[in-house]
Amino acid sequence: MTKALRPSGKDPSANDVSGAEDSDRPGRKMSPAETAQYVAEFSAELSYLAREANLDLLAYLLDMARLEAIRAVQSGDKSD
């Protein structure tokens, strides 16, 4: 499972580019709203995997993280 998260097969170091950066523009940090959107999408996928493995509590917690991320996205949209 770790290899799926890190395709290069190497451990990340302090010099590695953060996975939370936009691949279209290297070196650009994501905004809080972009980060929350990413977390919402990724936690939904993780929740699905947890549920398929009958890890119901973990799936529930990931769903809660997804809902909180969605709330953060929506509250960020209102402040613009």
Order of alpha helices (4+ residues) and beta strands (2+ residues): alpha-alpha-alpha
